[in-house]
Every structure is written in C-alpha cells, then in structure tokens.
C-alpha cells in the first residue's frame, strides 16, 4: 500500500568472476585448473546424447517437483583457503545448489545430508545404482579444488540417473571471495538444462530495509544476493529512501530520497557510494526506472499541481516530457526492446494501466478487468506485465494488450512487483515488512530472508 499510494501522496558491489568455462570433454580426476574462454565469450553447457529426455515441465499445472540428488561435493585435497577449507566449501556449495533448486518450486532435492559420500574419482563416474535407489531422476555432482594461484575451481556435473548419461557440465574458476557465485552459476546450469528457462540464481536484489516505529521509520538502501546472503547497507538511514531501481550495468541505482526534506530522485553508484540528484529542476521527482540500454531514466515530476512522466539521460540534463494529461501519471516501465512504456494514470478517474511509445505517442489504456491497477513492470521476456491490483493488494500479470489477466498472490497487502531476469519469477513486498517471490504459475511461493523489515525490492540483471 505504501508504494502504490506514494504517487497520490506526493502529488497531492561486486567483483567479477575470474573465469567461466564449459567443456564437452569430461575431465578425469585429478581435475586440472579450468581455463577461461576469451573475454566476452561463454561456452554453453553441453548436453549428452540423450538431450531432451529428462526435462521439467514449467508450463503450469500441479505436477510434482522433480526429485534430484545432490550429494556433498568432494575435494581432491582438503586445503585451507581465504574462504575456508575446500572440504567445507564442498558441503556449502552443495547446500546452496539444493536450496536454489528447491526455492524454484520445480525440484525436490534429495540430500545433501543423508546421501552417501562421493569420492573425488566418482565425480565423473557416478554410482547410478545408489542414487537411483533414492528415487532421484537427476544427479548433481561436482568438486571444489584449490589452485596454485590462489583461486578455486568449482566443477559442476549434471546426470540423468535412468540413462546413466551426462547432461551438462561447467567449471568455474573464482577468487575465494566469489565461491558463492560459483554455486549460483552451477544452480543456473542445472536449472536451465532441465527446464529450458533462462538462469536467474546468480543475481542480486536491492531493497529498502526498514526498522523502528511507524512514525519514526528508518528506511535504508540495502543490497544482497537473491537468496539473502552477502547482505550490506548502502545508506545510513538519515534520509528516508524509496523505490530503488537497478540499472542494466548493475552498478548504478536510481531511487527516491527525502534528503533535506525534499523528495527527489537520486542516482547512486554502488562502487563508490556517491549519489547525485537526477535532475536540477526544483520539483518533486519520484518513481524512476532505467531504459533497457541504461542510457536514460523515466520518472515522474510534479509541476504546478500536475504530475507527468519525463525522460532524461542517465547522466542528467534537460528532461523530456512524455505525458500531458490532468491527474497523476506514474510508475513507468520500459518494454525490453525499449520501444514502449507501461505506466499508471488516474486520468480517467481511477488508477489504471496505460501503454505508450517511448516518445510519448499512442497512449492507450490496457487494464479493463475492474478495480484499480498500479506499479506495472514489463517482463524481461516482453510477454507479460506484472502489476499490483490496488484495493485487494495482490500481484497479478497480464499480456501487454491487457488480455489474459491472472492474479498470482492472495496477500495480505502484496505490492511492488519486480522481475527475475528470466521473466519467470516475481519478487514483491508484503505489508508485514517482508519480501516474497512467486513464479508465473502462482504456485511456487517463498519468503526471501532479510535481517530487518523490507520493502521495494528490485531484482538485478544476471551478473556478468
């Protein structure tokens, strides 16, 4: 309710992976250090000869999640590293993979705890009989190895238990501080191979952390991995912040701040911690959103009692006015090709969704399902628009022309959707100070852990 009503209220860190590689040739233990492909290139995981036999149905319907065995990953030699002992890291990597796949709602992990230990030599020669006896249809194995240059190699293998065949593999060479990213990338390899969907586990979320009583609420920008790990605060809470939004470069964030009691949009650099006002105009600005190429930002600005949507270069400058109607135009979001913008407006008397071209032309209403609609966000795939159904405060989706409306959540007081980069999962706020996610079938629902109260999540693109 806070975010959907804000327009009416107002108007009235990351180090990159060292290398990633996938090979079609199975390395034999002891595994050599994995070499990275040329910069800008990433080879896809290779499927085995049985490609296509073992897949997960993601089209909907109440199907049982796929049972998948995930034993603890061994190490060729238990070695101390800056991130911990490689034997311990093997356990933690397996735990992360199991949690990621379980949270997707499409898999039912078996293990790691309780499964037989896997020897290093068995990583590429699985005991299919032992894992088949658990009821698993798929098997994930791998290893964690310390390299002479101080890096780690995390190997990741996916097998079809019934056909005794390899489906995919990838090796990740990372700095010790980045070992969790290797676990997320392994999860993405498995998820993508078995579902045909795009990856989304190696991502971050920026959100508003909330604490304190309602009349003196402290709201700070915070950032974390999509599973809640690596949490840190970006602002100190001296000024209330709202609606942070990631740029495609994942290092820049646009958000609204009440700094000096003046509600304005700021642009924040995650690496340096510096921020600046988006525009110099002395008006209330809010509801920012980056274009898909990151070159521009759309936002709302209240001028002389009227609120319209504007567009400006990400580096600042003179904003271009895109809407010009009585009432409040707010909450713009670009289509993935950057050619259209969906937004909310009460120009017709109630809060509804509209679509226009990126230059402001051809403005037309798309929501006709009854009730009021807010906070629209275009899917990265371009096939759906997520929204908040105002009044009941539930999260729904519709086609870009307004057809096919479906409600995904039952509340209480859900709002502010944000898409995973694969366009299959939506994160949102719940009024009890929590962040939740749901997939587009409406069946895979989970709470995203945060240390304090939370609102206004924004999902990052897939990390490089």
PyMOL commands that set and color helices and strands:
alter all, ss='L'
color gray80, all
select helices_A, chain A and resi 2-11+86-103+120-122+128-132+176-195+214-216+259-261
alter helices_A, ss='H'
color red, helices_A
select strands_A, chain A and resi 19-21+66-70+107-110+138-146+152-160+165-174+204-211+218-225+232-233+241-246+252-257+264-269+275-277+284-290+296-303+306-313+320-321+329-334+340-345+352-357+364-365+372-378+385-390+394-398+406-407+414-419+425-430+434-439+445-448+453-459
alter strands_A, ss='S'
color yellow, strands_A
deselect
rebuild
show_as cartoon
